[in-house]
Amino acid sequence: MRLNLSKPLVVFDLETTGLDLVRDRIIQISYIKVMPSGEEQRESLFVNPGRPIPSLVTELTGISDSDVADAPVFKEVAATLAAKFKGCDFAGYNSNHFDIPMLAEEFLRAGIDFDFSNARLIDAQTIFHKMEQRNLAAAYKFYCGRKMSDDFEAHRADQDTEATYRVLMGELDMYSPDRQTEPERLLENDMDCLAAFSKNNDNVDFAGRIVWKDVVGADGKPVVGADGKPMRQEVFNFGKHKGLPVADVLRRDPGYFSWMMSGDFTYDTKQVLTRIRLRELSNRGGASCVVK
């Protein structure tokens, strides 16, 4: 199986000090950059998180403080990684829910505004769960016909990256027209289709604090733009303003912006909020929704 690519695909995995996007840090990043020609470029590097690695993480991953003691901090490798990842699509296992948001947050902490907006984000776990409903080890056994423990050491980013790459190709092979006859069981070897299939939410920011919602008219029906597409607007997905349009809240309660900017929210969430605020300031008197 060879991936049908129009631009490079970065299959990657992270190991981190924990699961908190604000407080935790990357300790290992590994990736396979697959070129449209089929060429594969691999890299795996440890990252010094600037803090002790929790014992539970060391027990799970085998990565200890001594492994990262002489490794660069993320800020020292951020520019190089951003250059290598520029113009690529991304794939991982549970990556749309964790690895992509964590990587975006680390880039922002390093002062790099890496643009994921034009990247197609493909999540092998979402494909697996939608197609078969189960973890990476189970997916590996199902799609690759072998026990993952026989081929890889679990919870190391380089090992999980290799397994994820094989699972993704196995999924495409399993759900190809050569293997399936039912339309709902077909999966195209196309990055647009895979990215759309991997999408599990309508988040505006990676953390899901702000989400897209259809604009509804007085008649209760969705409002459409001149091109026939539904008009959508950003709404808060938490707290006292949950479900309310962000633009309306920022107009009525200006202090809410300051509260969020000084609060314990991800850099990405704050960046999205700032973009909406700046857009609204420049579009005063105009529409506060977009066709999406």
C-alpha positions as CSV (number, residue, x, y, z in Angstrom):
1,M,0.0,0.0,0.0
2,R,1.3,3.4,-1.0
3,L,-0.4,6.6,0.2
4,N,-2.0,8.8,-2.4
5,L,-0.4,12.1,-1.5
6,S,-0.5,15.5,-3.1
7,K,1.9,16.9,-0.5
8,P,4.1,15.5,2.3
9,L,2.4,13.7,5.2
10,V,4.0,13.8,8.7
11,V,3.0,10.7,10.7
12,F,4.1,11.5,14.2
13,D,3.8,10.8,17.9
14,L,4.6,12.6,21.1
15,E,5.5,11.5,24.6
16,T,4.9,14.1,27.3
17,T,5.1,14.8,31.0
18,G,1.3,14.5,31.2
19,L,-1.9,15.3,29.4
20,D,-2.4,19.0,30.4
21,L,-2.0,21.2,27.4
22,V,-1.1,24.2,29.5
23,R,1.2,22.7,32.2
24,D,2.8,19.7,30.6
25,R,5.6,19.5,28.0
26,I,7.0,17.2,25.3
27,I,9.8,14.8,26.2
28,Q,10.0,13.0,22.9
29,I,8.8,13.7,19.3
30,S,9.2,11.2,16.5
31,Y,7.9,11.4,13.0
32,I,7.9,9.8,9.5
33,K,7.7,12.4,6.7
34,V,6.2,10.6,3.8
35,M,6.8,12.3,0.4
36,P,4.4,12.1,-2.6
37,S,7.1,10.1,-4.3
38,G,6.9,7.5,-1.6
39,E,10.3,8.5,0.0
40,E,10.2,8.3,3.8
41,Q,12.2,10.5,6.1
42,R,12.5,9.5,9.8
43,E,13.5,11.4,12.9
44,S,13.2,10.9,16.6
45,L,14.5,13.2,19.3
46,F,14.3,13.6,23.0
47,V,13.3,17.0,24.3
48,N,14.2,18.5,27.7
49,P,10.9,19.6,29.4
50,G,12.8,21.8,31.9
51,R,11.2,19.9,34.8
52,P,11.4,16.5,36.3
53,I,9.6,13.7,34.5
54,P,6.9,12.2,36.7
55,S,7.6,8.7,37.9
56,L,4.4,7.4,36.4
57,V,5.5,8.7,33.0
58,T,8.9,7.1,33.3
59,E,7.3,3.9,34.3
60,L,4.9,4.1,31.3
61,T,7.4,5.3,28.6
62,G,10.8,4.2,30.0
63,I,12.0,7.8,29.4
64,S,13.8,9.2,32.5
65,D,15.3,12.5,33.5
66,S,18.7,11.2,32.5
67,D,17.5,10.5,28.9
68,V,16.5,14.1,28.4
69,A,19.2,15.8,30.6
70,D,21.4,16.7,27.6
71,A,18.5,17.1,25.1
72,P,17.5,20.5,23.7
73,V,14.5,22.3,25.1
74,F,11.6,22.6,22.5
75,K,12.4,26.2,21.8
76,E,15.8,25.2,20.5
77,V,14.4,22.8,17.9
78,A,11.1,24.6,17.2
79,A,12.2,26.6,14.2
80,T,13.9,23.6,12.6
81,L,10.8,21.4,13.1
82,A,8.5,24.2,11.8
83,A,10.6,24.4,8.6
84,K,10.4,20.6,8.1
85,F,6.7,20.5,8.8
86,K,5.7,23.5,6.7
87,G,3.3,22.7,3.9
88,C,2.6,19.1,5.3
89,D,-0.5,17.2,6.3
90,F,-0.4,15.4,9.6
91,A,-1.4,11.9,10.8
92,G,-1.2,10.3,14.2
93,Y,-3.1,8.1,16.7
94,N,-5.4,10.2,18.8
95,S,-3.5,13.1,17.3
96,N,-6.5,15.4,16.6
97,H,-7.4,15.3,20.3
98,F,-4.0,15.5,21.9
99,D,-0.8,15.4,19.8
100,I,-1.7,18.2,17.4
101,P,-3.0,20.5,20.2
102,M,0.1,19.8,22.3
103,L,2.5,20.4,19.4
104,A,0.6,23.7,18.5
105,E,0.9,24.8,22.1
106,E,4.7,24.0,22.3
107,F,5.2,26.0,19.0
108,L,3.4,29.0,20.4
109,R,5.3,28.8,23.7
110,A,8.5,28.9,21.5
111,G,7.2,32.0,19.8
112,I,6.3,30.3,16.5
113,D,2.8,30.6,15.1
114,F,2.8,27.4,13.1
115,D,-0.3,27.4,10.8
116,F,-2.2,24.2,11.0
117,S,-5.2,25.7,9.3
118,N,-4.3,24.5,5.8
119,A,-3.1,21.1,6.9
120,R,-5.3,18.0,6.7
121,L,-5.3,16.3,10.0
122,I,-5.7,12.6,9.8
123,D,-6.3,10.5,12.9
124,A,-5.8,6.8,12.6
125,Q,-7.6,6.2,15.9
126,T,-10.7,8.0,14.8
127,I,-10.8,6.0,11.6
128,F,-10.3,2.8,13.7
129,H,-13.0,3.7,16.2
130,K,-15.5,4.7,13.5
131,M,-14.8,1.6,11.4
132,E,-14.3,-1.0,14.1
133,Q,-14.9,0.7,17.4
134,R,-11.2,0.0,20.0
135,N,-6.3,1.1,21.3
136,L,-3.2,1.2,19.1
137,A,-2.3,-2.4,20.1
138,A,-5.7,-3.7,19.1
139,A,-5.6,-1.7,15.9
140,Y,-2.1,-3.1,15.1
141,K,-3.2,-6.7,15.6
142,F,-6.4,-6.1,13.6
143,Y,-4.9,-4.3,10.6
144,C,-1.4,-5.7,10.6
145,G,-2.1,-9.3,11.7
146,R,0.6,-9.3,14.5
147,K,0.9,-8.5,18.1
148,M,2.3,-5.0,18.6
149,S,4.4,-6.2,21.5
150,D,6.2,-8.7,19.2
151,D,7.3,-5.8,16.9
152,F,7.5,-2.7,19.1
153,E,8.2,-1.4,22.6
154,A,5.0,0.4,23.7
155,H,4.8,4.0,24.8
156,R,8.0,5.2,23.0
157,A,7.2,7.9,20.4
158,D,9.4,6.3,17.7
159,Q,7.9,2.9,18.2
160,D,4.3,4.2,18.3
161,T,5.0,6.3,15.2
162,E,6.1,3.2,13.2
163,A,3.0,1.3,14.4
164,T,0.7,4.2,13.6
165,Y,2.1,4.4,10.0
166,R,1.5,0.7,9.5
167,V,-2.0,0.9,10.9
168,L,-2.9,3.8,8.6
169,M,-1.7,1.9,5.6
170,G,-3.5,-1.2,6.9
171,E,-6.7,0.7,7.3
172,L,-6.5,2.0,3.7
173,D,-5.8,-1.6,2.5
174,M,-8.7,-3.1,4.6
175,Y,-11.3,-0.5,3.4
176,S,-10.2,-0.3,-0.3
177,P,-12.6,-1.2,-3.2
178,D,-10.6,-4.4,-3.6
179,R,-11.6,-5.6,-0.2
180,Q,-15.0,-4.0,0.4
181,T,-18.3,-4.1,-1.5
182,E,-20.5,-2.0,0.9
183,P,-20.3,1.7,0.2
184,E,-20.2,2.6,3.9
185,R,-17.2,0.4,4.4
186,L,-15.1,2.1,1.7
187,L,-12.3,4.5,2.6
188,E,-10.6,6.5,-0.1
189,N,-6.8,6.8,-0.3
190,D,-7.2,10.5,-0.4
191,M,-6.0,13.0,2.2
192,D,-9.1,15.2,2.0
193,C,-11.4,12.3,2.6
194,L,-9.2,10.9,5.4
195,A,-9.0,14.3,7.1
196,A,-12.8,14.8,6.8
197,F,-13.4,11.2,8.2
198,S,-11.0,11.9,11.1
199,K,-12.8,15.1,12.1
200,N,-14.8,14.4,15.3
201,N,-15.7,17.9,16.3
202,D,-16.4,21.5,15.3
203,N,-13.7,23.1,17.4
204,V,-12.3,26.5,16.5
205,D,-9.4,26.2,18.9
206,F,-7.7,22.8,19.6
207,A,-8.9,22.7,23.2
208,G,-12.5,23.0,22.2
209,R,-13.2,26.1,24.3
210,I,-14.7,27.8,21.2
211,V,-16.7,25.9,18.6
212,W,-18.5,26.5,15.3
213,K,-22.2,26.7,15.3
214,D,-24.7,27.3,12.5
215,V,-26.4,30.7,12.4
216,V,-30.1,30.2,12.8
217,G,-32.7,32.7,11.5
218,A,-35.9,33.9,13.1
219,D,-37.7,31.0,11.4
220,G,-35.5,28.5,13.2
221,K,-33.8,27.5,9.9
222,P,-30.0,27.8,9.2
223,V,-29.0,30.9,7.4
224,V,-27.1,30.4,4.2
225,G,-24.7,32.7,2.3
226,A,-24.8,33.8,-1.3
227,D,-22.9,30.6,-2.3
228,G,-25.5,28.4,-0.7
229,K,-23.3,27.3,2.2
230,P,-24.5,27.6,5.8
231,M,-23.3,30.6,7.7
232,R,-21.5,29.7,11.0
233,Q,-20.2,31.6,13.9
234,E,-17.9,31.0,16.8
235,V,-19.6,30.3,20.2
236,F,-18.2,29.6,23.6
237,N,-18.3,26.0,24.6
238,F,-17.8,26.4,28.4
239,G,-18.7,28.6,31.4
240,K,-21.4,31.2,31.9
241,H,-21.4,32.2,28.2
242,K,-21.6,28.6,26.8
243,G,-23.6,28.5,23.6
244,L,-23.4,32.3,23.1
245,P,-21.6,33.9,20.1
246,V,-18.1,35.0,21.0
247,A,-18.5,38.3,19.1
248,D,-21.6,39.2,21.1
249,V,-20.0,38.3,24.4
250,L,-16.9,40.4,23.7
251,R,-19.2,43.4,22.8
252,R,-21.4,43.0,25.9
253,D,-18.8,41.9,28.4
254,P,-15.4,43.3,27.4
255,G,-13.9,42.2,30.7
256,Y,-14.4,38.6,29.7
257,F,-11.6,38.9,27.1
258,S,-9.2,40.2,29.7
259,W,-10.2,37.4,32.1
260,M,-9.5,34.7,29.5
261,M,-6.2,36.3,28.4
262,S,-4.9,36.3,32.0
263,G,-6.5,32.9,32.8
264,D,-5.2,29.3,32.6
265,F,-6.1,28.8,29.0
266,T,-3.9,27.5,26.2
267,Y,-1.9,29.9,24.0
268,D,-3.9,28.6,21.1
269,T,-7.3,29.4,22.7
270,K,-6.0,32.9,23.5
271,Q,-4.7,33.4,20.0
272,V,-8.1,32.3,18.5
273,L,-9.9,34.7,20.9
274,T,-7.6,37.5,19.9
275,R,-8.2,37.0,16.2
276,I,-11.9,37.1,16.7
277,R,-11.7,40.3,18.8
278,L,-9.5,42.0,16.2
279,R,-11.8,40.9,13.4
280,E,-14.8,42.3,15.2
281,L,-13.0,45.6,15.9
282,S,-12.2,46.0,12.2
283,N,-15.7,44.9,11.1
284,R,-17.8,47.0,13.5
285,G,-21.2,47.4,11.9
286,G,-20.7,44.3,9.7
287,A,-21.5,40.7,10.0
288,S,-20.0,38.6,12.8
289,C,-20.4,35.3,11.2
290,V,-18.7,33.5,8.3
291,V,-19.5,31.0,5.6
292,K,-17.6,27.9,6.5
